[in-house]
């Protein structure tokens, strides 16, 4: 039995901020990196490989910005690499949001920084890439200790790599039919296929996964703790599904599932429902493009209701509203509990608006006008005020000083184009 799950990994090669055909073929594609990412999301990619092909620092920074945008849009893991010369480059790739970074072992300089980078970020964050097997063979002990995965830039390496290291590896393939792809994936430690063979056949990703599963290989899919038979259905043979945004916990909609939609949701990672009005299967987003990508499915204590935490593309409601629950019936204003992230985002939105539409007499505009040095000076002062207030017995003063600090920090975030979503995402990775 194969040791590792098989992943289907489309790729993006960046030159001057735009996707090109491959490392060797620098002809530009007719789609942007974000358009490609959306296609990868829809077709069920298990990860996305992004390689920076820049030749200078300016282009490198541009490609890193695009890499960051891909990470924000991707509904799966992103692996990043290219133009790595020092540890700082690996840090930038990981800080852009990539789950793993590629060290190109065709370059001796990348081999030399392996230990330093691994000790800094962890071996699970690093992939060693190479186009010839000798570049892996010459560093096997280093790789065993400091690298978690191998990326073969050329298919001939596949025949030799398994006998060199007992590590999972990904292979870049340019052309192959389904039979040949399955042959590649049959290797014991083969963890995935990437390259134009996937990019050119995105619609066949699910076919490839099915072939793998039928052949007894593990694939990257949701594994349920409960089968459909474990669920308690209503009189129509359906189970209600409450859908929430996985980040904000905003309730988006209520829908229903039958057996087929439940199983398709698990196998594709996209929410499928049963439409009671049309009496038919319904892939959310199939016509609108507003797909829902599964993050977590939960079952209530009576086994009769599912809670789905999803990443929502666009609006959940057919009216164009983000949520179907956009109309108030009644409520006590003081009883409304604000989501902390929503509060931060609302204040940040006001700060952004002040920058775009200056308002006379606005303190926020005063800070923008004075520039970043003034903002940093105020941020430092407010940090000191927190320290001083913390020496007092009463904690109220600390609360107010923290609010002052956070406000000035949000002004800085606006200047530096940093969002609360990015902060929350990064904090979630910390232990």
Residue pairs with C-beta under 8 A, 6 or more apart in sequence:
1 216
2 186
2 188
2 189
2 190
2 216
2 217
2 218
3 168
3 188
3 189
4 168
4 188
4 189
4 190
4 191
4 218
5 191
5 218
5 219
5 220
6 185
6 190
6 191
6 192
6 193
6 209
6 212
6 217
6 218
6 219
6 220
7 46
7 47
7 170
7 191
7 192
7 193
7 219
7 220
8 44
8 45
8 46
8 192
8 193
8 198
8 205
8 208
8 209
8 220
9 45
9 46
9 47
9 48
9 49
9 79
9 170
9 192
9 193
9 194
9 198
10 36
10 40
10 45
10 48
10 49
10 194
10 198
10 199
10 202
11 48
11 49
11 50
11 51
11 172
11 194
11 195
11 196
11 198
11 199
12 19
12 33
12 36
12 37
12 48
12 49
12 50
12 51
12 70
13 19
13 20
13 21
13 22
13 23
13 50
13 51
13 53
14 20
14 33
14 50
14 51
14 52
14 53
14 54
14 63
14 66
14 67
14 82
15 26
15 28
15 53
15 54
15 59
15 63
16 54
16 59
16 62
16 63
17 59
17 62
17 63
17 65
17 66
18 28
18 29
18 32
18 33
19 28
19 29
19 31
19 32
19 33
19 36
20 26
20 27
20 28
20 29
20 53
21 27
21 29
21 196
22 174
22 195
22 196
23 51
23 53
23 153
26 53
29 36
31 39
33 50
33 66
33 69
33 70
34 69
34 70
34 73
36 199
37 48
37 70
37 73
37 74
38 73
39 202
40 48
40 74
40 76
40 202
41 73
41 74
41 75
41 76
41 291
41 293
41 313
42 270
42 291
43 202
43 203
43 205
43 206
44 205
44 206
44 209
44 268
44 269
44 270
45 76
45 198
45 202
45 205
46 76
46 77
46 192
46 219
46 220
47 76
47 77
47 78
47 79
47 99
47 192
48 70
48 74
48 76
48 77
48 78
48 79
49 78
49 79
49 80
49 81
49 102
49 151
49 170
49 194
50 67
50 70
50 78
50 79
50 80
50 81
50 82
50 98
51 80
51 81
51 82
51 102
52 60
52 63
52 64
52 67
52 80
52 81
52 82
52 83
53 63
53 82
53 83
54 60
54 62
54 63
54 82
54 83
55 83
60 83
60 89
63 82
63 83
64 92
64 93
64 96
67 78
67 80
67 93
67 96
67 97
67 98
68 96
68 97
70 78
71 78
71 80
71 96
71 97
71 98
72 97
72 421
72 422
75 269
75 293
75 311
77 99
77 100
78 97
78 98
78 99
79 98
79 99
79 100
79 101
79 102
79 127
79 151
80 93
80 94
80 96
80 98
80 100
80 101
80 102
81 93
81 101
81 102
81 103
81 104
81 127
81 129
81 151
82 102
82 104
83 89
84 90
84 93
84 101
84 102
84 103
84 104
84 107
84 110
85 109
86 113
87 113
87 116
87 117
87 120
90 101
90 103
90 113
90 117
90 121
90 126
91 120
91 121
93 101
94 101
94 121
94 125
97 425
99 125
100 124
100 125
100 126
100 127
100 148
100 149
101 117
101 121
101 125
101 126
101 127
102 126
102 127
102 128
102 129
102 151
103 110
103 111
103 113
103 114
103 117
103 126
103 127
103 128
103 129
103 147
104 110
104 129
104 130
105 111
105 128
105 129
105 130
105 135
105 136
105 139
106 129
106 130
106 131
106 132
106 135
106 153
111 135
111 139
111 142
114 126
114 128
114 139
114 142
114 143
114 146
114 147
115 142
115 145
115 146
117 126
117 146
118 125
118 126
118 145
118 146
118 147
119 146
123 145
123 146
123 147
123 148
124 148
125 148
126 146
126 147
126 148
126 149
127 147
127 148
127 149
127 150
127 151
127 170
128 136
128 139
128 143
128 147
128 149
128 150
128 151
129 150
129 151
129 152
129 153
130 136
130 150
130 151
130 152
130 153
130 157
131 152
131 153
131 154
131 157
132 154
132 157
133 156
133 157
133 160
133 161
133 164
136 143
136 150
136 157
136 161
136 164
136 165
137 164
140 164
140 165
143 150
143 165
143 167
144 165
144 167
147 167
148 167
148 168
149 167
149 168
149 169
149 170
149 191
150 161
150 165
150 167
150 168
150 169
150 170
151 169
151 170
151 171
151 172
151 194
152 158
152 161
152 169
152 170
152 171
152 172
153 172
154 172
155 171
155 172
155 173
155 174
155 184
157 171
158 169
158 171
158 184
158 187
158 190
161 169
161 189
162 169
162 187
162 188
162 189
162 190
166 189
167 189
168 189
168 190
168 191
169 189
169 190
169 191
170 190
170 191
170 192
170 193
170 194
171 184
171 190
171 192
171 193
171 194
171 195
172 194
172 195
173 181
173 184
173 193
173 194
173 195
173 196
173 197
173 198
174 195
174 196
174 197
175 196
175 197
176 184
176 197
178 204
178 207
178 208
178 211
181 193
181 197
181 208
182 208
182 211
182 212
182 215
184 190
184 193
185 192
185 193
185 208
185 212
185 217
186 215
186 217
193 208
198 205
206 267
206 268
209 219
209 220
209 221
212 218
212 219
213 219
221 266
221 267
221 269
222 265
222 266
222 267
222 269
222 294
222 297
223 266
224 266
224 297
225 299
226 299
226 303
228 259
228 262
228 263
230 303
231 239
231 262
231 299
231 303
231 304
231 306
232 239
232 302
232 303
232 304
233 239
233 304
234 240
234 256
234 304
236 256
236 276
237 258
238 256
238 257
238 258
238 274
238 276
239 256
239 257
239 262
239 304
239 305
239 306
240 254
240 255
240 256
240 304
240 305
240 306
241 254
241 255
241 256
241 257
241 271
241 273
241 305
241 306
241 307
241 308
242 251
242 254
242 305
242 306
242 307
242 308
243 251
243 252
243 253
243 254
243 255
243 271
243 292
243 308
243 310
243 316
244 250
244 251
244 252
244 307
244 308
244 309
244 310
245 252
245 309
245 310
245 311
245 312
246 295
246 296
246 309
246 310
246 311
247 311
247 341
247 421
247 424
248 339
248 341
248 342
249 309
249 339
250 322
250 323
250 339
251 323
251 325
252 292
252 310
252 312
252 316
252 317
252 322
252 323
252 324
252 325
253 316
253 317
253 323
253 324
253 325
254 324
255 271
255 273
255 282
255 284
256 273
256 274
256 276
257 265
257 272
257 273
257 274
257 306
258 274
258 281
260 272
260 274
260 281
261 272
261 273
261 274
261 281
261 282
262 272
264 272
264 281
264 283
265 271
265 272
265 294
265 297
266 297
269 293
269 294
270 283
270 284
270 285
270 291
270 292
270 293
270 294
271 283
271 284
271 291
271 292
271 293
271 294
271 308
271 310
272 281
272 282
272 283
272 284
273 281
273 282
273 284
274 280
274 281
274 282
275 281
275 282
283 291
284 290
284 291
284 292
285 291
285 292
285 313
285 314
288 314
288 315
288 318
289 313
289 314
290 312
290 313
290 314
290 315
290 316
291 313
292 308
292 310
292 311
292 312
292 313
292 316
293 310
293 311
293 313
294 308
294 309
294 310
295 309
295 310
295 311
296 308
296 309
297 306
297 307
297 308
297 309
298 306
298 307
298 308
298 309
299 305
299 306
299 307
300 306
300 307
312 322
315 321
315 322
316 322
316 323
316 324
317 323
317 324
317 326
319 326
341 420
341 421
341 424
344 406
344 410
344 420
345 420
345 421
347 407
347 410
348 410
348 413
348 414
348 419
348 420
350 364
351 364
351 410
351 411
351 414
352 414
354 362
354 364
354 365
354 368
355 364
355 365
355 368
355 414
358 365
358 368
359 365
364 411
367 374
367 375
367 378
367 408
367 411
368 411
368 415
372 412
372 415
375 408
375 411
375 412
375 415
376 412
378 408
379 405
379 408
379 409
379 412
382 401
382 404
382 405
382 408
383 405
385 401
385 404
385 405
386 398
386 401
386 402
386 405
388 401
389 397
389 398
389 400
389 401
390 398
392 398
412 418
413 419
413 420
413 423
